[in-house]
Amino acid sequence: MRSLIAGTGSYAPEKIVTNADLEKLVDTNDQWIVERTGIRERHVVADDQATSDLALEASRRALDAAGLDAKDVEMIVVGTVTPDYPFPSVGAVLQGKLGNRKAFAFDVSAACAGSLYALSVADRFVATGAVKNALVVGADALTRITDWTDRNTCILFGDGAGAMVLKPTDDPQRGIRAVRLHTDGSLVPILLQPGGGSRDPISEKVVREKSHYVKMNGREVFKVAVRSLEESCREVLADEKLTPGDVTWVIAHQANKRILDATLHRLEIPESKCWMNLEKYGNTSAASVPMTLDEANRAGWLKPGDTVLMMAIGGGMAWGASVVRW
Ligand SMILES: CC(C)(COP(=O)(O)OP(=O)(O)OC[C@H]1O[C@@H](n2cnc3c(N)ncnc32)[C@H](O)[C@@H]1OP(=O)(O)O)[C@@H](O)C(=O)NCCC(=O)NCCS
């Protein structure tokens, strides 16, 4: 038995911040941002919205698409690094909001790779028959931990949520075929939120030093991203005795257009096979992969039997890739 992605959903908050808006906040310009990242605008949470609110909308849409009643969900896993509260989990909050009391619910912390990690965990439960279905969500409100005076980071991030419903299948031609996950903890310093955790709890000093915001060495992240994504894609394709030429569609974490272009170039996969939406949303962290999957799915791209290659990388550094037969 394998698990199958039986429904997808996504949600982006209404408020849009354009590159022109950012020009008023920091020393940057639309041309620089578009050339270096491909991003033109991003969606940003309203004052009264938290990550679980985004997750709820995306989940409802995915459950609807899968024909599954929220009350019947047996497992909820949320990839996020911007939970509503340090604890409990967004998974627990989401379960409550869905009116579900059956599912066990928890979060997975793997930054922008969070939804791929969450998918991998839920896949094991569904494929072994431990649960009959699972709701996998990637949701982040990264703009809540973004320093709007730091032009190195504030141009990149946006908010959103994506969701996937997993069900079991006996069809040998379909389902999640392989997932490969990796972490390199020596790279923690190049992308992290240094303050506000147990190492340096929230305090006047943390706020003064702005260490509760994302800090990033963009050049280092860029290099690691291209190398790691290529390697894990080749690895997961080899697991299934496939080559990049066998891939029908690519669903990739939307970090930066240049990272994706370089990775696709190395894999010799044409850009036309990769759904791109970072122009509209920026880097939405864990939400990125399931939002992208949902857009491609609803646009009619994905047909039963198609080979879909998913990839993501984020702080940790944590990364991975997956092969799915749609
Ligand atoms: C952040 C990123 C876009 C910067 O692009 P880059 O080509 O590496 O740019 P650099 O950092 O080398 O900076 C080049 C110049 O632009 C300047 N610059 C940086 N940010 C700028 C901005 N927003 N607007 C205008 N100029 C900017 C720099 O100060 C630097 O100027 P200098 O040459 O006078 O020192 C790029 O490194 C990147 O995308 N990295 C990966 C980030 C990412 O994806 N993170 C999430 C992973 S999940």
The ligand as an ORCA input file, in Angstrom:
! r2SCAN-3c Opt
* xyz 0 1
  C      19.433     37.405     -0.851
  C      19.868     37.387     -2.297
  C      18.698     37.704     -3.206
  C      20.946     38.431     -2.517
  O      21.373     38.380     -3.861
  P      22.925     38.380     -4.191
  O      23.023     38.373     -5.655
  O      23.560     37.252     -3.427
  O      23.344     39.780     -3.627
  P      24.524     40.111     -2.608
  O      24.119     39.726     -1.217
  O      25.789     39.552     -3.147
  O      24.518     41.666     -2.708
  C      24.888     42.333     -3.915
  C      24.764     43.824     -3.681
  O      23.368     44.187     -3.604
  C      23.121     44.871     -2.383
  N      21.784     44.522     -1.914
  C      21.421     43.565     -1.052
  N      20.099     43.558     -0.874
  C      19.614     44.525     -1.657
  C      18.309     44.999     -1.938
  N      17.216     44.470     -1.338
  N      18.153     46.012     -2.806
  C      19.209     46.560     -3.414
  N      20.470     46.163     -3.189
  C      20.670     45.145     -2.336
  C      24.184     44.392     -1.438
  O      24.402     45.307     -0.395
  C      25.375     44.268     -2.352
  O      25.941     45.538     -2.581
  P      27.548     45.731     -2.616
  O      27.969     44.907     -3.791
  O      27.688     47.180     -2.769
  O      28.020     45.174     -1.301
  C      20.460     35.992     -2.694
  O      21.671     35.797     -2.050
  C      19.544     34.869     -2.338
  O      18.441     34.763     -2.848
  N      19.988     33.957     -1.474
  C      19.149     32.847     -1.052
  C      18.149     33.341     -0.075
  C      17.065     32.358      0.164
  O      16.531     31.794     -0.747
  N      16.756     32.149      1.440
  C      15.730     31.279      1.840
  C      16.121     29.875      1.586
  S      14.840     28.838      2.079
*
